């Protein structure tokens, strides 16, 4: 059974989203850039 394209995209962005969110939090902790 094939996975619907939207479901595959959702899985992909969910996997991609975690590292991106962690990186954003790290940048925010450093404070605003000059």
LUMLUMDREN-2810 file (N, C-alpha, C; in Angstrom, 1 decimal):
<atoms>
<atom><aa>X</aa><ch>A</ch><at>N</at><xx>0.8</xx><yy>-1.2</yy><zz>0.0</zz></atom>
<atom><aa>X</aa><ch>A</ch><at>CA</at><xx>0.0</xx><yy>0.0</yy><zz>0.0</zz></atom>
<atom><aa>X</aa><ch>A</ch><at>C</at><xx>0.9</xx><yy>1.3</yy><zz>0.0</zz></atom>
<atom><aa>X</aa><ch>A</ch><at>N</at><xx>0.6</xx><yy>2.1</yy><zz>-0.9</zz></atom>
<atom><aa>X</aa><ch>A</ch><at>CA</at><xx>1.4</xx><yy>3.4</yy><zz>-1.0</zz></atom>
<atom><aa>X</aa><ch>A</ch><at>C</at><xx>1.0</xx><yy>4.4</yy><zz>0.0</zz></atom>
<atom><aa>X</aa><ch>A</ch><at>N</at><xx>2.0</xx><yy>5.1</yy><zz>0.5</zz></atom>
<atom><aa>X</aa><ch>A</ch><at>CA</at><xx>1.7</xx><yy>6.2</yy><zz>1.5</zz></atom>
<atom><aa>X</aa><ch>A</ch><at>C</at><xx>1.3</xx><yy>7.4</yy><zz>0.7</zz></atom>
<atom><aa>X</aa><ch>A</ch><at>N</at><xx>0.2</xx><yy>8.1</yy><zz>1.1</zz></atom>
<atom><aa>X</aa><ch>A</ch><at>CA</at><xx>-0.2</xx><yy>9.3</yy><zz>0.4</zz></atom>
<atom><aa>X</aa><ch>A</ch><at>C</at><xx>0.9</xx><yy>10.3</yy><zz>0.4</zz></atom>
<atom><aa>X</aa><ch>A</ch><at>N</at><xx>1.0</xx><yy>11.1</yy><zz>-0.6</zz></atom>
<atom><aa>X</aa><ch>A</ch><at>CA</at><xx>2.1</xx><yy>12.1</yy><zz>-0.7</zz></atom>
<atom><aa>X</aa><ch>A</ch><at>C</at><xx>2.1</xx><yy>13.1</yy><zz>0.4</zz></atom>
<atom><aa>X</aa><ch>A</ch><at>N</at><xx>0.9</xx><yy>13.6</yy><zz>0.8</zz></atom>
<atom><aa>X</aa><ch>A</ch><at>CA</at><xx>0.8</xx><yy>14.5</yy><zz>1.9</zz></atom>
<atom><aa>X</aa><ch>A</ch><at>C</at><xx>1.3</xx><yy>13.9</yy><zz>3.2</zz></atom>
<atom><aa>X</aa><ch>A</ch><at>N</at><xx>1.1</xx><yy>12.6</yy><zz>3.4</zz></atom>
<atom><aa>X</aa><ch>A</ch><at>CA</at><xx>1.5</xx><yy>11.9</yy><zz>4.6</zz></atom>
<atom><aa>X</aa><ch>A</ch><at>C</at><xx>3.0</xx><yy>11.8</yy><zz>4.6</zz></atom>
<atom><aa>X</aa><ch>A</ch><at>N</at><xx>3.6</xx><yy>11.5</yy><zz>3.5</zz></atom>
<atom><aa>X</aa><ch>A</ch><at>CA</at><xx>5.1</xx><yy>11.4</yy><zz>3.3</zz></atom>
<atom><aa>X</aa><ch>A</ch><at>C</at><xx>5.7</xx><yy>12.7</yy><zz>3.6</zz></atom>
<atom><aa>X</aa><ch>A</ch><at>N</at><xx>5.1</xx><yy>13.8</yy><zz>3.1</zz></atom>
<atom><aa>X</aa><ch>A</ch><at>CA</at><xx>5.6</xx><yy>15.1</yy><zz>3.3</zz></atom>
<atom><aa>X</aa><ch>A</ch><at>C</at><xx>5.5</xx><yy>15.5</yy><zz>4.8</zz></atom>
<atom><aa>X</aa><ch>A</ch><at>N</at><xx>4.4</xx><yy>15.1</yy><zz>5.4</zz></atom>
<atom><aa>X</aa><ch>A</ch><at>CA</at><xx>4.3</xx><yy>15.4</yy><zz>6.8</zz></atom>
<atom><aa>X</aa><ch>A</ch><at>C</at><xx>5.3</xx><yy>14.8</yy><zz>7.7</zz></atom>
<atom><aa>X</aa><ch>A</ch><at>N</at><xx>5.6</xx><yy>13.5</yy><zz>7.3</zz></atom>
<atom><aa>X</aa><ch>A</ch><at>CA</at><xx>6.6</xx><yy>12.7</yy><zz>8.1</zz></atom>
<atom><aa>X</aa><ch>A</ch><at>C</at><xx>8.0</xx><yy>13.4</yy><zz>7.9</zz></atom>
<atom><aa>X</aa><ch>A</ch><at>N</at><xx>8.3</xx><yy>13.8</yy><zz>6.6</zz></atom>
<atom><aa>X</aa><ch>A</ch><at>CA</at><xx>9.6</xx><yy>14.4</yy><zz>6.3</zz></atom>
<atom><aa>X</aa><ch>A</ch><at>C</at><xx>9.8</xx><yy>15.7</yy><zz>7.1</zz></atom>
<atom><aa>X</aa><ch>A</ch><at>N</at><xx>8.7</xx><yy>16.5</yy><zz>7.0</zz></atom>
<atom><aa>X</aa><ch>A</ch><at>CA</at><xx>8.9</xx><yy>17.8</yy><zz>7.7</zz></atom>
<atom><aa>X</aa><ch>A</ch><at>C</at><xx>8.9</xx><yy>17.7</yy><zz>9.2</zz></atom>
<atom><aa>X</aa><ch>A</ch><at>N</at><xx>8.3</xx><yy>16.6</yy><zz>9.7</zz></atom>
<atom><aa>X</aa><ch>A</ch><at>CA</at><xx>8.3</xx><yy>16.4</yy><zz>11.2</zz></atom>
<atom><aa>X</aa><ch>A</ch><at>C</at><xx>9.7</xx><yy>16.0</yy><zz>11.6</zz></atom>
<atom><aa>X</aa><ch>A</ch><at>N</at><xx>10.4</xx><yy>15.1</yy><zz>10.8</zz></atom>
<atom><aa>X</aa><ch>A</ch><at>CA</at><xx>11.7</xx><yy>14.7</yy><zz>11.1</zz></atom>
<atom><aa>X</aa><ch>A</ch><at>C</at><xx>12.7</xx><yy>15.9</yy><zz>10.9</zz></atom>
<atom><aa>X</aa><ch>A</ch><at>N</at><xx>12.4</xx><yy>16.7</yy><zz>9.9</zz></atom>
<atom><aa>X</aa><ch>A</ch><at>CA</at><xx>13.3</xx><yy>17.9</yy><zz>9.6</zz></atom>
<atom><aa>X</aa><ch>A</ch><at>C</at><xx>13.0</xx><yy>19.0</yy><zz>10.7</zz></atom>
<atom><aa>X</aa><ch>A</ch><at>N</at><xx>11.8</xx><yy>19.1</yy><zz>11.2</zz></atom>
<atom><aa>X</aa><ch>A</ch><at>CA</at><xx>11.5</xx><yy>20.1</yy><zz>12.1</zz></atom>
<atom><aa>X</aa><ch>A</ch><at>C</at><xx>12.2</xx><yy>20.1</yy><zz>13.4</zz></atom>
<atom><aa>X</aa><ch>A</ch><at>N</at><xx>12.4</xx><yy>18.9</yy><zz>13.9</zz></atom>
<atom><aa>X</aa><ch>A</ch><at>CA</at><xx>13.0</xx><yy>18.9</yy><zz>15.3</zz></atom>
<atom><aa>X</aa><ch>A</ch><at>C</at><xx>14.4</xx><yy>19.5</yy><zz>15.3</zz></atom>
<atom><aa>X</aa><ch>A</ch><at>N</at><xx>15.3</xx><yy>19.1</yy><zz>14.5</zz></atom>
<atom><aa>X</aa><ch>A</ch><at>CA</at><xx>16.7</xx><yy>19.8</yy><zz>14.5</zz></atom>
<atom><aa>X</aa><ch>A</ch><at>C</at><xx>16.6</xx><yy>21.3</yy><zz>14.3</zz></atom>
<atom><aa>X</aa><ch>A</ch><at>N</at><xx>15.7</xx><yy>21.7</yy><zz>13.4</zz></atom>
<atom><aa>X</aa><ch>A</ch><at>CA</at><xx>15.5</xx><yy>23.1</yy><zz>13.1</zz></atom>
<atom><aa>X</aa><ch>A</ch><at>C</at><xx>15.1</xx><yy>23.9</yy><zz>14.3</zz></atom>
<atom><aa>X</aa><ch>A</ch><at>N</at><xx>14.1</xx><yy>23.3</yy><zz>15.0</zz></atom>
<atom><aa>X</aa><ch>A</ch><at>CA</at><xx>13.6</xx><yy>23.9</yy><zz>16.2</zz></atom>
<atom><aa>X</aa><ch>A</ch><at>C</at><xx>14.6</xx><yy>24.0</yy><zz>17.3</zz></atom>
<atom><aa>X</aa><ch>A</ch><at>N</at><xx>15.4</xx><yy>23.0</yy><zz>17.4</zz></atom>
<atom><aa>X</aa><ch>A</ch><at>CA</at><xx>16.5</xx><yy>23.0</yy><zz>18.4</zz></atom>
<atom><aa>X</aa><ch>A</ch><at>C</at><xx>17.5</xx><yy>24.1</yy><zz>18.1</zz></atom>
<atom><aa>X</aa><ch>A</ch><at>N</at><xx>17.8</xx><yy>24.2</yy><zz>16.8</zz></atom>
<atom><aa>X</aa><ch>A</ch><at>CA</at><xx>18.8</xx><yy>25.2</yy><zz>16.4</zz></atom>
<atom><aa>X</aa><ch>A</ch><at>C</at><xx>18.3</xx><yy>26.6</yy><zz>16.6</zz></atom>
<atom><aa>X</aa><ch>A</ch><at>N</at><xx>17.0</xx><yy>26.8</yy><zz>16.4</zz></atom>
<atom><aa>X</aa><ch>A</ch><at>CA</at><xx>16.4</xx><yy>28.1</yy><zz>16.6</zz></atom>
<atom><aa>X</aa><ch>A</ch><at>C</at><xx>16.4</xx><yy>28.5</yy><zz>18.1</zz></atom>
<atom><aa>X</aa><ch>A</ch><at>N</at><xx>16.1</xx><yy>27.5</yy><zz>18.9</zz></atom>
<atom><aa>X</aa><ch>A</ch><at>CA</at><xx>16.2</xx><yy>27.7</yy><zz>20.4</zz></atom>
<atom><aa>X</aa><ch>A</ch><at>C</at><xx>17.6</xx><yy>28.1</yy><zz>20.8</zz></atom>
<atom><aa>X</aa><ch>A</ch><at>N</at><xx>18.6</xx><yy>27.4</yy><zz>20.2</zz></atom>
<atom><aa>X</aa><ch>A</ch><at>CA</at><xx>20.0</xx><yy>27.7</yy><zz>20.6</zz></atom>
<atom><aa>X</aa><ch>A</ch><at>C</at><xx>20.3</xx><yy>29.1</yy><zz>20.2</zz></atom>
<atom><aa>X</aa><ch>A</ch><at>N</at><xx>19.9</xx><yy>29.5</yy><zz>19.0</zz></atom>
<atom><aa>X</aa><ch>A</ch><at>CA</at><xx>20.2</xx><yy>30.9</yy><zz>18.5</zz></atom>
<atom><aa>X</aa><ch>A</ch><at>C</at><xx>19.5</xx><yy>31.9</yy><zz>19.4</zz></atom>
<atom><aa>X</aa><ch>A</ch><at>N</at><xx>18.2</xx><yy>31.6</yy><zz>19.8</zz></atom>
<atom><aa>X</aa><ch>A</ch><at>CA</at><xx>17.5</xx><yy>32.6</yy><zz>20.7</zz></atom>
<atom><aa>X</aa><ch>A</ch><at>C</at><xx>18.2</xx><yy>32.7</yy><zz>22.1</zz></atom>
<atom><aa>X</aa><ch>A</ch><at>N</at><xx>18.7</xx><yy>31.6</yy><zz>22.5</zz></atom>
<atom><aa>X</aa><ch>A</ch><at>CA</at><xx>19.4</xx><yy>31.6</yy><zz>23.9</zz></atom>
<atom><aa>X</aa><ch>A</ch><at>C</at><xx>20.6</xx><yy>32.5</yy><zz>23.8</zz></atom>
<atom><aa>X</aa><ch>A</ch><at>N</at><xx>21.3</xx><yy>32.6</yy><zz>22.7</zz></atom>
<atom><aa>X</aa><ch>A</ch><at>CA</at><xx>22.5</xx><yy>33.4</yy><zz>22.5</zz></atom>
<atom><aa>X</aa><ch>A</ch><at>C</at><xx>22.1</xx><yy>34.9</yy><zz>22.6</zz></atom>
<atom><aa>X</aa><ch>A</ch><at>N</at><xx>20.9</xx><yy>35.2</yy><zz>22.4</zz></atom>
<atom><aa>X</aa><ch>A</ch><at>CA</at><xx>20.5</xx><yy>36.6</yy><zz>22.4</zz></atom>
<atom><aa>X</aa><ch>A</ch><at>C</at><xx>20.4</xx><yy>37.2</yy><zz>21.0</zz></atom>
<atom><aa>X</aa><ch>A</ch><at>N</at><xx>19.8</xx><yy>38.4</yy><zz>20.8</zz></atom>
<atom><aa>X</aa><ch>A</ch><at>CA</at><xx>19.7</xx><yy>39.0</yy><zz>19.5</zz></atom>
<atom><aa>X</aa><ch>A</ch><at>C</at><xx>21.1</xx><yy>39.3</yy><zz>18.9</zz></atom>
<atom><aa>X</aa><ch>A</ch><at>N</at><xx>21.1</xx><yy>39.1</yy><zz>17.6</zz></atom>
<atom><aa>X</aa><ch>A</ch><at>CA</at><xx>22.4</xx><yy>39.5</yy><zz>16.9</zz></atom>
<atom><aa>X</aa><ch>A</ch><at>C</at><xx>22.5</xx><yy>41.0</yy><zz>16.8</zz></atom>
<atom><aa>X</aa><ch>A</ch><at>N</at><xx>23.7</xx><yy>41.6</yy><zz>16.7</zz></atom>
<atom><aa>X</aa><ch>A</ch><at>CA</at><xx>23.8</xx><yy>43.0</yy><zz>16.6</zz></atom>
<atom><aa>X</aa><ch>A</ch><at>C</at><xx>23.3</xx><yy>43.5</yy><zz>15.3</zz></atom>
</atoms>
